[in-house]
Amino acid sequence: MRLPLLLISLIVIFNIAIDLYIWHTIKRTCRHCKSISRIYAISSIILTIFIITAIALPRKSGSDTVLVSVMWMIYSYFSIYIPKLLYCIILWMSIPFKKYVTRQKANLIGIIVAFFAFTIMWWGAAINRLNIKVANIDVISSTVPEAFDGYRILQFSDFHVGTYGSDTSYVHKVVECINDLKPDLVVFTGDIVNRRTTELMPFISILSKIKAQDGVISILGNHDYGDYCSWPDNNAKDKNLLKMDSLQRAMGWMLLRNQSSVITRGTDSIKVIGVENWGEPPFKKYGDLQKAYPHPDDSNFKILLTHNPEHWRREIAPDDSMKIALTMSGHTHAMQIQAGHWSPSAWRYSTWGGLYKTKNNNDKQLYVNIGLGTVGVPARIGATPELTLLTLRKQK
């Protein structure tokens, strides 16, 4: 209870400070427009009540509809107050340069910057979060078996289908795109839902239509265990996880929970290892590579599916005995913000998106998919939803 109250208090103080400054600016700039300043004051009060309501709504115990509503309410609030803050910063920055920049010019620049920020934020929410980009990646390794030279693996991750409620249009679009690429194998690297397995129900029939010669192999992510939801007891939580297992298998997916599978082409084969979520605090650690594949030092060509890329960075990459040619992860979302090759996710994860290799071993590589869905913030500002088509290439 203390954290929400503290958060609400800080937001109210932030509202008051920003709005008083802008209200004062309106009164100074437009002295004969009392109605404008009154409208602004009333709208600011309404927005403050709006955000307090959003924060007060139950997120862990509330329904999926409540959670999605909270996401949109908070995002709508920040889509107004971030532009307001930028407007104020422009005005503050102009004060030391008032000899060169008039108040009117600073005001105009601030309005333009605020409008641009507002537009970008809603472009990310209304348009870009539903775009799909296909990243074509060649994974070159001397250990690729001859029969798998040119083998195509489609990776998708972090779908968070609960964010779409019962609207199946985007999920249908994703499935069509996957099938159009005609991969040999499809892998899903975790976070199919936000909190509860029931979020998956409206999408079962659509997701079961994903086709590949060697099928669909999946793992669980940190959101798939029910850890972000309040349960009446442990039995209810356990049933939620059992339902996740049964639904994925009903879709025709092979869910690997600290298990492995083999794919053969003639006399050649590759091993696909799937571990449960390997989480650093505050995320729980369920993954057990030793259980999934007891001999990671053998000569088989191995692909590891592990949701969190920190697993590769902390345990796979530094250990020379771990002969795992390719690791595939998700989790980061690139924090759903990306400009060119930069994302604020880099402040949290050194491996946040794209292909990575160890310095001394090109046969130990990691690919981090930045995900298809959204969580927390229903927008992608850059960080366009990603499908990755990885082609295995034998290094000559």
Secondary structure, 3 states (H helix, E strand, C coil): CHHHHHHHHHHHHHHHHHHHHHHHHHHHHCCCCHHHHHHHHHHHHHHHHHHHHHHHCCCCCCCHHHHHHHHHHHHHHHHHHHHHHHHHHHHHHHHHHCCCCCHHHHHHHHHHHHHHHHHHHHHHHHCHHHCCEEEEEEEEECCCCHHHCCCEEEEECCCCHHHHCCCCHHHHHHHHHHHHHCCCEEEECCCCCCCCHHHHHHHHHHHCCCCCCCCEEECCCHHHHCCCCCCCCHHHHHHHHHHHHHHHHHCCEEECCCEEEEEEECCEEEEEEECCCCCCCCCCCCCCHHHHCCCCCCCCEEEEECCCCHHHHHHHCCCCCCCCCEEEECCCHHHHECECCECHHHHCCCCCCEEEEECCEEEEEEEECCCCCCCCCCCCECCCCEEEEEEEEECC
